[in-house]
Amino acid sequence: MYPSHPQDYPPQSYYQPPAPPESNYQPPQYATGIPGQYVVPQPINGKWSSSLCACCSDVPNCCLTCWCPCITFGQIAEIVDKGNTSCGVHGALYAIIAAFTCCGCLYSCIFRSKMRSQYGLHETPCNDCLVHVCCEPCALCQEYRELKHNGFDISIGWQGNMERQNYGVQMPPMTPGGMYR
C-alpha cells in the first residue's frame, strides 16, 4: 500500500530517476525503388561527390555532353527544377541561347547554383558562373554525376524518379458507383 503521511515518503535527495531506456534509434531510411532495399541519406558535408575534372569516370555521359550539351543540361535542369519544366524545354532554351548568343553557360550556371543550394554543396573550385564559362562540359558532367550519386536515374526524368521512389504505387482504379447484378 501507499504511505498515508508525507513524512513516510523518502526525502527528495534520495530519489533517483530511473535510467533512460537504451536508444534503439535508427536514422530514417528511404526507398530506392527496389522492394526491400533502402538507403540511409548521407549528411550534407558540402563536398561534391566527384571533382570537376573527373569527366571520364562516366564516358557515355562525357561524350554526350561534349557533342550535345543541351541534352545533358535539359536532364539536369528537369531534376533540379523538380519537374516544373520538362527536359526538352530546358534543353531547347539552352540550345537557342547558345546558338544565338554563345552564352548558354550563363543559363546553365543558374541551375548549378540551385543544385548547390538544394544539396548544400560548396561553390568550388570557383564561383558557378566562372566554372560554366571556363569549362561548360566539365561542369555539366559533374552536376550529372552528383545527381546520380544522390540516387537519381537521370534518364527517366523527375516524374519517373518520383514513381520509382514511391514503388510505382498509384491510386487504385476508380469504378463506377452503385451495385450491379
Contact map, one row per residue, 1 for C-alpha under 8 A:
1110000000000000000000000000000000000000000000000000000000000000000000000000000000000000000000000000000000000000000000000000000000000000000000000000000000000000000000000000000000000
1111000000000000000000000000000000000000000000000000000000000000000000000000000000000000000000000000000000000000000000000000000000000000000000000000000000000000000000000000000000000
1111110110000000000000000000000000000000000000000000000000000000000000000000000000000000000000000000000000000000000000000000000000000000000000000000000000000000000000000000000000000
0111110100000000000000000000000000000000000000000000000000000000000000000000000000000000000000000000000000000000000000000000000000000000000000000000000000000000000000000000000000000
0011111110000000000000000000000000000000000000000000000000000000000000000000000000000000000000000000000000000000000000000000000000000000000000000000000000000000000000000000000000000
0011111110000000000000000000000000000000000000000000000000000000000000000000000000000000000000000000000000000000000000000000000000000000000000000000000000000000000000000000000000000
0000111111000000000000000000000000000000000000000000000000000000000000000000000000000000000000000000000000000000000000000000000000000000000000000000000000000000000000000000000000000
0011111111000000000000000000000000000000000000000000000000000000000000000000000000000000000000000000000000000000000000000000000000000000000000000000000000000000000000000000000000000
0010111111100000000000000000000000000000000000000000000000000000000000000000000000000000000000000000000000000000000000000000000000000000000000000000000000000000000000000000000000000
0000001111110110000000000000000000000000000000000000000000000000000000000000000000000000000000000000000000000000000000000000000000000000000000000000000000000000000000000000000000000
0000000011111110000000000000000000000000000000000000000000000000000000000000000000000000000000000000000000000000000000000000000000000000000000000000000000000000000000000000000000000
0000000001111110000000000000000000000000000000000000000000000000000000000000000000000000000000000000000000000000000000000000000000000000000000000000000000000000000000000000000000000
0000000000111111000000000000000000000000000000000000000000000000000000000000000000000000000000000000000000000000000000000000000000000000000000000000000000000000000000000000000000000
0000000001111111000000000000000000000000000000000000000000000000000000000000000000000000000000000000000000000000000000000000000000000000000000000000000000000000000000000000000000000
0000000001111111100000000000000000000000000000000000000000000000000000000000000000000000000000000000000000000000000000000000000000000000000000000000000000000000000000000000000000000
0000000000001111110000000000000000000000000000000000000000000000000000000000000000000000000000000000000000000000000000000000000000000000000000000000000000000000000000000000000000000
0000000000000011111000000000000000000000000000000000000000000000000000000000000000000000000000000000000000000000000000000000000000000000000000000000000000000000000000000000000000000
0000000000000001111100000000000000000000000000000000000000000000000000000000000000000000000000000000000000000000000000000000000000000000000000000000000000000000000000000000000000000
0000000000000000111110000000000000000000000000000000000000000000000000000000000000000000000000000000000000000000000000000000000000000000000000000000000000000000000000000000000000000
0000000000000000011111000000000000000000000000000000000000000000000000000000000000000000000000000000000000000000000000000000000000000000000000000000000000000000000000000000000000000
0000000000000000001111100000000000000000000000000000000000000000000000000000000000000000000000000000000000000000000000000000000000000000000000000000000000000000000000000000000000000
0000000000000000000111110000000000000000000000000000000000000000000000000000000000000000000000000000000000000000000000000000000000000000000000000000000000000000000000000000000000000
0000000000000000000011111000000000000000000000000000000000000000000000000000000000000000000000000000000000000000000000000000000000000000000000000000000000000000000000000000000000000
0000000000000000000001111100000000000000000000000000000000000000000000000000000000000000000000000000000000000000000000000000000000000000000000000000000000000000000000000000000000000
0000000000000000000000111110000000000000000000000000000000000000000000000000000000000000000000000000000000000000000000000000000000000000000000000000000000000000000000000000000000000
0000000000000000000000011111000000000000000000000000000000000000000000000000000000000000000000000000000000000000000000000000000000000000000000000000000000000000000000000000000000000
0000000000000000000000001111100000000001000000000000000000000000000000000000000000000000000000000000000000000000000000000000000000000000000000000000000000000000000000000000000000000
0000000000000000000000000111110000000001100000000000000000000000000000000000000000000000000000000000000000000000000000000000000000000000000000000000000000000000000000000000000000000
0000000000000000000000000011111000000111100000000000000000000000000000000000000000000000000000000000000000000000000000000000000000000000000000000000000000000000000000000000000000000
0000000000000000000000000001111100000111100000000000000000000000000000000000000000000000000000000000000000000000000000000000000000000000000000000000000000000000000000000000000000000
0000000000000000000000000000111111111110000000000000000000000000000000000000000000000000000000000000000000000000000000000000000000000000000000000000000000000000000011100000000000000
0000000000000000000000000000011111101110000000000000000000000000000000000000000000000000000000000000000000000000000000000000000000000000000000000000001000000000000110000000000000000
0000000000000000000000000000001111101000000000000000000000000000000000000000000000000000000000000000000000000000000000000000000000000000000000000000000000000000000111100000000000000
0000000000000000000000000000001111111100000000000000000000000000000000000000000000000000000000000000000000000000000000000000000000000000000000000000000000000000000000100000000000000
0000000000000000000000000000001111111000000000000000000000000000000000000000000000000000000000000000000000000000000000000000000000000000000000000000000000000000000000100000000000000
0000000000000000000000000000001001111100000000000000000000000000000000000000000000000000000000000000000000000000000000000000000000000000000000000000000000000000000000000000000000000
0000000000000000000000000000001111111110000000000000000000000000000000000000000000000000000000000000000000000000000000000000000000000000000000000000000000000000000000000000000000000
0000000000000000000000000000111101011111000000000000000000000000000000000000000000000000000000000000000000000000000000000000000000000000000000000000000000000000000000000000000000000
0000000000000000000000000000111100001111100000000000000000000000000000000000000000000000000000000000000000000000000000000000000000000000000000000000000000000000000000000000000000000
0000000000000000000000000011110000000111110000000000000000000000000000000000000000000000000000000000000000000000000000000000000000000000000000000000000000000000000000000000000000000
0000000000000000000000000001110000000011111000000000000000000000000000000000000000000000000000000000000000000000000000000000000000000000000000000000000000000000000000000000000000000
0000000000000000000000000000000000000001111100000000000000000000000000000000000000000000000000000000000000000000000000000000000000000000000000000000000000000000000000000000000000000
0000000000000000000000000000000000000000111110000000000000000000000000000000000000000000000000000000000000000000000000000000000000000000000000000000000000000000000000000000000000000
0000000000000000000000000000000000000000011111100000000000000000000000000000000000000000000000000000000000000000000000111000000000000000000000000000000000000000000000000000000000000
0000000000000000000000000000000000000000001111100000000000000000000000000000000000000000000000000000000000000000000000011000000000000000000000000000000000000000000000000000000000000
0000000000000000000000000000000000000000000111110000000000000000000000000000000000000000000000000000000000000000000000111100000000000000000000000000000000000000000000000000000000000
0000000000000000000000000000000000000000000111111000000000000000000000000000000000000000000000000000000000000000000000001100000000000000000000000000000000000000000000000000000000000
0000000000000000000000000000000000000000000001111110000000000000000000000000000000000000000000000000000000000000000000001100000000000000000000000100000000000000000000000000000000000
0000000000000000000000000000000000000000000000111110000000000000000000000000000000000000000000000000000000000000000000000000000000000000000000001100100000000000000000000000000000000
0000000000000000000000000000000000000000000000011111010000000000000000000000000000000000000000000000000000000000000000000000000000000000000001001100000000000000000000000000000000000
0000000000000000000000000000000000000000000000011111110000000000000000000000000000000000000000000000000000000000000000000000000000000000000001000000000000000000000000000000000000000
0000000000000000000000000000000000000000000000000111111000000000000000000000000000000000000000000000000000000000000000000000100000000000011011000000000000000000000000000000000000000
0000000000000000000000000000000000000000000000000011111000000000000000000000000000000000000000000000000000000000000000000000000000000000010001000000000000000000000000000000000000000
0000000000000000000000000000000000000000000000000111111110000000000000000000000000000000000000000000000000000000000000000000000000000000010001000000000000000000000000000000000000000
0000000000000000000000000000000000000000000000000001111111100100000000000000000000000000000000000000000000000000000000000000000000000000010011000000000000000000000000000000000000000
0000000000000000000000000000000000000000000000000000011111100100000000000000000000000000000000000000000000000000000000000000000000000000000000000000000000000000000000000000000000000
0000000000000000000000000000000000000000000000000000011111100000000000000000000000000000000000000000000000000000000000000000000000000000000000000000000000000000000000000000000000000
0000000000000000000000000000000000000000000000000000001111111100000000000000000000000000000000000000000000000000000000000000000000000000000000001000000000000000000000000000000000000
0000000000000000000000000000000000000000000000000000001111111110000000000000000000000000000000000000000000000000000000000000000000000000000000000000000000000000000000000000000000000
0000000000000000000000000000000000000000000000000000000001111111000000000000000000000000000000000000000000000000000000000000000000000000000000000000000000000000000000000000000000000
0000000000000000000000000000000000000000000000000000000001111111100000010000000000000000000000000000000000000000000000000000000000000000000010000000000000000000000000000000000000000
0000000000000000000000000000000000000000000000000000001101111111110000000000000000000000000000000000000000000000000000000000000000000000100010000000000000000000000000000000000000000
0000000000000000000000000000000000000000000000000000000000111111111000000000000000000000000000000000000000000000000000000000000000000000000000000000000000000000000000000000000000000
0000000000000000000000000000000000000000000000000000000000011111111110110000000000000000000000000000000000000000000000000000000000000000000000000000000000000000000000000000000000000
0000000000000000000000000000000000000000000000000000000000001111111111110000000000000000000000000000000000000000000000000000000000000000100110000000000000000000000000000000000000000
0000000000000000000000000000000000000000000000000000000000000111111110000000000000000000000000000000000000000000000000000000000000000000100000000000000000000000000000000000000000000
0000000000000000000000000000000000000000000000000000000000000011111110000000000000000000000000000000000000000000000000000000000000000000000000000000000000000000000000000000000000000
0000000000000000000000000000000000000000000000000000000000000001111111110000000000000000000000000000000000000000000000000000000000000000000000000000000000000000000000000000000000000
0000000000000000000000000000000000000000000000000000000000000001111111111000000000000000000000000000000000000000000000000000000000000000100100000000000000000000000000000000000000000
0000000000000000000000000000000000000000000000000000000000000000100111111100000000000000011101100000000000000000000000000000000000000000000000000000000000000000000000000000000000000
0000000000000000000000000000000000000000000000000000000000000001100111111110000000000011001000000000000000000000000000000000000000000000000000000000000000000000000000000000000000000
0000000000000000000000000000000000000000000000000000000000001001100111111111000000000000001000000000000000000000000000000000000000000000000110010000000000000000000000000000000000000
0000000000000000000000000000000000000000000000000000000000000000000011111111100000000000011001000000000000010000000000000000000000000000000100000000000000000000000000000000000000000
0000000000000000000000000000000000000000000000000000000000000000000001111111110000000111111101000000000000000000000000000000000000000000000000000000000000000000000000000000000000000
0000000000000000000000000000000000000000000000000000000000000000000000111111111000000010001000000000000000000000000000000000000000000000000000000000000001101000000000000000000000000
0000000000000000000000000000000000000000000000000000000000000000000000011111111100000010000000000000000000000000000000000000000000000000000100110010000001000000000000000000000000000
0000000000000000000000000000000000000000000000000000000000000000000000001111111110000010010000000000000000000010000000000000000000000000000000000000000000000000000000000000000000000
0000000000000000000000000000000000000000000000000000000000000000000000000111111111111110010000000000000000000000000000000000000000000000000000000000000000001100000000000000000000000
0000000000000000000000000000000000000000000000000000000000000000000000000011111111100000000000000000000000000000000000000000000000000000000000000000000001001100000000000000000000000
0000000000000000000000000000000000000000000000000000000000000000000000000001111111100000000000000000000000000010011000000000000000000000000000000000000000000000000000000000000000000
0000000000000000000000000000000000000000000000000000000000000000000000000000111111111000000000000000000000000000000000000000000000000000000000000000000000000000000000000000000000000
0000000000000000000000000000000000000000000000000000000000000000000000000000011111111000000000000000000000000000000000000000000000000000000000000000000000000100000000000000000000000
0000000000000000000000000000000000000000000000000000000000000000000000000000011111111100000000000000000000000000000000000000000000000000000000000000000000001110000000000000000000000
0000000000000000000000000000000000000000000000000000000000000000000000000000010011111100000000000000000000000000000000000000000000000000000000000000000000000000000000000000000000000
0000000000000000000000000000000000000000000000000000000000000000000000000000010011111110110000000000000000000000000000000000000000000000000000000000000000000000000000000000000000000
0000000000000000000000000000000000000000000000000000000000000000000000000100010000111111110000000000000000000000000000000000000000000000000000000000000000000000000000000000000000000
0000000000000000000000000000000000000000000000000000000000000000000000100111110000001111111000000000000000000000000000000000000000000000000000000000000000001000000000000000000000000
0000000000000000000000000000000000000000000000000000000000000000000000100100000000000111111100000000000000000000000000000000000000000000000000000000000000000000000000000000000000000
0000000000000000000000000000000000000000000000000000000000000000000000000100000000001111111110000000000000000000000000000000000000000000000000000000000000000000000000000000000000000
0000000000000000000000000000000000000000000000000000000000000000000001001100110000001111111111000000000000000000000000000000000000000000000000000000000000000000000000000000000000000
0000000000000000000000000000000000000000000000000000000000000000000001111110000000000011111111100000000000000000000000000000000000000000000000000000000000000000000000000000000000000
0000000000000000000000000000000000000000000000000000000000000000000001000100000000000001111111110000000000000000000000000000000000000000000000000000000000000000000000000000000000000
0000000000000000000000000000000000000000000000000000000000000000000000000000000000000000111111111000000000000000000000000000000000000000000000000000000000000000000000000000000000000
0000000000000000000000000000000000000000000000000000000000000000000001001100000000000000011111111100000100110000000000000000000000000000000000000000000000000000000000000000000000000
0000000000000000000000000000000000000000000000000000000000000000000001000000000000000000001111111110000100000000000000000000000000000000000000000000000000000000000000000000000000000
0000000000000000000000000000000000000000000000000000000000000000000000000000000000000000000111111111000000000000000000000000000000000000000000000000000000000000000000000000000000000
0000000000000000000000000000000000000000000000000000000000000000000000000000000000000000000011111111111100100000000000000000000000000000000000000000000000000000000000000000000000000
0000000000000000000000000000000000000000000000000000000000000000000000000000000000000000000001111111111110000000000000000000000000000000000000000000000000000000000000000000000000000
0000000000000000000000000000000000000000000000000000000000000000000000000000000000000000000000111111110000000000000000000000000000000000000000000000000000000000000000000000000000000
0000000000000000000000000000000000000000000000000000000000000000000000000000000000000000000000011111110000000000000000000000000000000000000000000000000000000000000000000000000000000
0000000000000000000000000000000000000000000000000000000000000000000000000000000000000000000000001111111100000000000000000000000000000000000000000000000000000000000000000000000000000
0000000000000000000000000000000000000000000000000000000000000000000000000000000000000000000000001111111110000000000000000000000000000000000000000000000000000000000000000000000000000
0000000000000000000000000000000000000000000000000000000000000000000000000000000000000000000000001100111111100000000000000000000000000000000000000000000000000000000000000000000000000
0000000000000000000000000000000000000000000000000000000000000000000000000000000000000000000001101100111111110000000000000000000000000000000000000000000000000000000000000000000000000
0000000000000000000000000000000000000000000000000000000000000000000000000000000000000000000000000100011111111000000000000000000010011001000000000000000000000000000000000000000000000
0000000000000000000000000000000000000000000000000000000000000000000000000000000000000000000000000000001111111100000000000000000010011000000000000000000000000000000000000000000000000
0000000000000000000000000000000000000000000000000000000000000000000000000000000000000000000001001000001111111110000000000000000000000000000000000000000000000000000000000000000000000
0000000000000000000000000000000000000000000000000000000000000000000000001000000000000000000001000000000111111111000000000000000000010000000000000000000000000000000000000000000000000
0000000000000000000000000000000000000000000000000000000000000000000000000000000000000000000000000000000011111111100000000000000110010000000000000000000000000000000000000000000000000
0000000000000000000000000000000000000000000000000000000000000000000000000000000000000000000000000000000001111111110000000000000110000000000000000000000000000000000000000000000000000
0000000000000000000000000000000000000000000000000000000000000000000000000000100100000000000000000000000000111111111000000000000000000000000000000000000000000000000000000000000000000
0000000000000000000000000000000000000000000000000000000000000000000000000000000000000000000000000000000000011111111100000000000100000000000000100000000000000000000000000000000000000
0000000000000000000000000000000000000000000000000000000000000000000000000000000000000000000000000000000000001111111110000000000100000000000000000000000000000000000000000000000000000
0000000000000000000000000000000000000000000000000000000000000000000000000000000100000000000000000000000000000111111111000000000000000000000000000000000000000000000000000000000000000
0000000000000000000000000000000000000000000000000000000000000000000000000000000100000000000000000000000000000011111111101000000000000000000000000000000000000000000000000000000000000
0000000000000000000000000000000000000000000000000000000000000000000000000000000000000000000000000000000000000001111111111110000000000000000000000000000000000000000000000000000000000
0000000000000000000000000000000000000000000000000000000000000000000000000000000000000000000000000000000000000000111111111000000000000000000000000000000000000000000000000000000000000
0000000000000000000000000000000000000000000000000000000000000000000000000000000000000000000000000000000000000000011111111000000000000000000000000000000000000000000000000000000000000
0000000000000000000000000000000000000000000101000000000000000000000000000000000000000000000000000000000000000000001111111000000000000000000000000000000000000000000000000000000000000
0000000000000000000000000000000000000000000111000000000000000000000000000000000000000000000000000000000000000000000111111100000000000000000000000000000000000000000000000000000000000
0000000000000000000000000000000000000000000111110000000000000000000000000000000000000000000000000000000000000000001111111110000000000000000000000000000000000000000000000000000000000
0000000000000000000000000000000000000000000001110000000000000000000000000000000000000000000000000000000000000000000100011111000000000000000000000000000000000000000000000000000000000
0000000000000000000000000000000000000000000000000000000000000000000000000000000000000000000000000000000000000000000100001111111100000000000000000000000000000000000000000000000000000
0000000000000000000000000000000000000000000000000000000000000000000000000000000000000000000000000000000000000000000000000111111100000000000000000000000000000000000000000000000000000
0000000000000000000000000000000000000000000000000001000000000000000000000000000000000000000000000000000000000000000000000011111000100000000000000000000000000000000000000000000000000
0000000000000000000000000000000000000000000000000000000000000000000000000000000000000000000000000000000000000000000000000011111101100000000000000000000000000000000000000000000000000
0000000000000000000000000000000000000000000000000000000000000000000000000000000000000000000000000000000000000000000000000011111111100000000000000000000000000000000000000000000000000
0000000000000000000000000000000000000000000000000000000000000000000000000000000000000000000000000000000000001101100000000011011111110000000000000000000000000000000000000000000000000
0000000000000000000000000000000000000000000000000000000000000000000000000000000000000000000000000000000011001100000000000000001111111000000000000000000000000000000000000000000000000
0000000000000000000000000000000000000000000000000000000000000000000000000000000000000000000000000000000000000000000000000000011111111100000000000000000000000000000000000000000000000
0000000000000000000000000000000000000000000000000000000000000000000000000000000000000000000000000000000000000000000000000000111111111111001000000000000000000000000000000000000000000
0000000000000000000000000000000000000000000000000000000000000000000000000000000000000000000000000000000011011000000000000000000111111111101000000000000000000000000000000000000000000
0000000000000000000000000000000000000000000000000000000000000000000000000000000000000000000000000000000011000000000000000000000011111111000000000000000000000000000000000000000000000
0000000000000000000000000000000000000000000000000000000000000000000000000000000000000000000000000000000000000000000000000000000001111111000000000000000000000000000000000000000000000
0000000000000000000000000000000000000000000000000000000000000000000000000000000000000000000000000000000000000000000000000000000000111111111000000000000000000000000000000000000000000
0000000000000000000000000000000000000000000000000000000000000000000000000000000000000000000000000000000010000000000000000000000000111111111100000000000000000000000000000000000000000
0000000000000000000000000000000000000000000000000000000000000100110010000000000000000000000000000000000000000000000000000000000000010011111110000000000000000000000000000000000000000
0000000000000000000000000000000000000000000000000001111000000000000000000000000000000000000000000000000000000000000000000000000000000011111111000000000000000000000000000000000000000
0000000000000000000000000000000000000000000000000001000000000000000000000000000000000000000000000000000000000000000000000000000000110011111111100000000000000000000000000000000000000
0000000000000000000000000000000000000000000000000000000000000000100010011001000000000000000000000000000000000000000000000000000000000001111111110000000000000000000000000000000000000
0000000000000000000000000000000000000000000000000001001000001100100000010000000000000000000000000000000000000000000000000000000000000000111111111000000000000000000000000000000000000
0000000000000000000000000000000000000000000000000111111000000000000000000000000000000000000000000000000000000000000000000000000000000000011111111100000000000000000000000000000000000
0000000000000000000000000000000000000000000000000000000000000000000000000001000000000000000000000000000000000001000000000000000000000000001111111110000000000000000000000000000000000
0000000000000000000000000000000000000000000000000000000000000000000000010001000000000000000000000000000000000000000000000000000000000000000111111111000001000000000000000000000000000
0000000000000000000000000000000000000000000000001100000001000000000000000000000000000000000000000000000000000000000000000000000000000000000011111111100000000000000000000000000000000
0000000000000000000000000000000000000000000000011100000000000000000000000000000000000000000000000000000000000000000000000000000000000000000001111111110000000000000000000000000000000
0000000000000000000000000000000000000000000000000000000000000000000000000001000000000000000000000000000000000000000000000000000000000000000000111111111101000000000000000000000000000
0000000000000000000000000000000000000000000000000000000000000000000000000000000000000000000000000000000000000000000000000000000000000000000000011111111111000000000000000000000000000
0000000000000000000000000000000000000000000000001000000000000000000000000000000000000000000000000000000000000000000000000000000000000000000000001111111100000000000000000000000000000
0000000000000000000000000000000000000000000000000000000000000000000000000000000000000000000000000000000000000000000000000000000000000000000000000111111100000000000000000000000000000
0000000000000000000000000000000100000000000000000000000000000000000000000000000000000000000000000000000000000000000000000000000000000000000000000011111110000000000000000000000000000
0000000000000000000000000000000000000000000000000000000000000000000000000000000000000000000000000000000000000000000000000000000000000000000000000011111111000000100000000000000000000
0000000000000000000000000000000000000000000000000000000000000000000000000000000000000000000000000000000000000000000000000000000000000000000000000001001111111000100000000000000000000
0000000000000000000000000000000000000000000000000000000000000000000000000011001000000000000000000000000000000000000000000000000000000000000000010011000111111100000000000000000000000
0000000000000000000000000000000000000000000000000000000000000000000000000010000000000000000000000000000000000000000000000000000000000000000000000000000011111000000000000000000000000
0000000000000000000000000000000000000000000000000000000000000000000000000000000000000000000000000000000000000000000000000000000000000000000000000000000011111111100000000000000000000
0000000000000000000000000000000000000000000000000000000000000000000000000010011000100010000000000000000000000000000000000000000000000000000000000000000011111111100000000000000000000
0000000000000000000000000000000000000000000000000000000000000000000000000000011001100000000000000000000000000000000000000000000000000000000000000000000001011111110000000000000000000
0000000000000000000000000000000000000000000000000000000000000000000000000000000000100000000000000000000000000000000000000000000000000000000000000000000000011111111000000000000000000
0000000000000000000000000000000000000000000000000000000000000000000000000000000000000000000000000000000000000000000000000000000000000000000000000000000000011111111100000000000000000
0000000000000000000000000000000000000000000000000000000000000000000000000000000000000000000000000000000000000000000000000000000000000000000000000000000110011111111110000000000000000
0000000000000000000000000000000000000000000000000000000000000000000000000000000000000000000000000000000000000000000000000000000000000000000000000000000000000111111111000000000000000
0000000000000000000000000000000000000000000000000000000000000000000000000000000000000000000000000000000000000000000000000000000000000000000000000000000000000011111111111000000000000
0000000000000000000000000000000110000000000000000000000000000000000000000000000000000000000000000000000000000000000000000000000000000000000000000000000000000001111111110000000000000
0000000000000000000000000000001110000000000000000000000000000000000000000000000000000000000000000000000000000000000000000000000000000000000000000000000000000000111111110000000000000
0000000000000000000000000000001010000000000000000000000000000000000000000000000000000000000000000000000000000000000000000000000000000000000000000000000000000000011111111000000000000
0000000000000000000000000000001011100000000000000000000000000000000000000000000000000000000000000000000000000000000000000000000000000000000000000000000000000000001111111000000000000
0000000000000000000000000000000000000000000000000000000000000000000000000000000000000000000000000000000000000000000000000000000000000000000000000000000000000000001111111100000000000
0000000000000000000000000000000000000000000000000000000000000000000000000000000000000000000000000000000000000000000000000000000000000000000000000000000000000000001001111110000000000
0000000000000000000000000000000000000000000000000000000000000000000000000000000000000000000000000000000000000000000000000000000000000000000000000000000000000000000000011111000000000
0000000000000000000000000000000000000000000000000000000000000000000000000000000000000000000000000000000000000000000000000000000000000000000000000000000000000000000000001111100000000
0000000000000000000000000000000000000000000000000000000000000000000000000000000000000000000000000000000000000000000000000000000000000000000000000000000000000000000000000111110000000
0000000000000000000000000000000000000000000000000000000000000000000000000000000000000000000000000000000000000000000000000000000000000000000000000000000000000000000000000011111000000
0000000000000000000000000000000000000000000000000000000000000000000000000000000000000000000000000000000000000000000000000000000000000000000000000000000000000000000000000001111100000
0000000000000000000000000000000000000000000000000000000000000000000000000000000000000000000000000000000000000000000000000000000000000000000000000000000000000000000000000000111110000
0000000000000000000000000000000000000000000000000000000000000000000000000000000000000000000000000000000000000000000000000000000000000000000000000000000000000000000000000000011111000
0000000000000000000000000000000000000000000000000000000000000000000000000000000000000000000000000000000000000000000000000000000000000000000000000000000000000000000000000000001111100
0000000000000000000000000000000000000000000000000000000000000000000000000000000000000000000000000000000000000000000000000000000000000000000000000000000000000000000000000000000111110
0000000000000000000000000000000000000000000000000000000000000000000000000000000000000000000000000000000000000000000000000000000000000000000000000000000000000000000000000000000011111
0000000000000000000000000000000000000000000000000000000000000000000000000000000000000000000000000000000000000000000000000000000000000000000000000000000000000000000000000000000001111
0000000000000000000000000000000000000000000000000000000000000000000000000000000000000000000000000000000000000000000000000000000000000000000000000000000000000000000000000000000000111
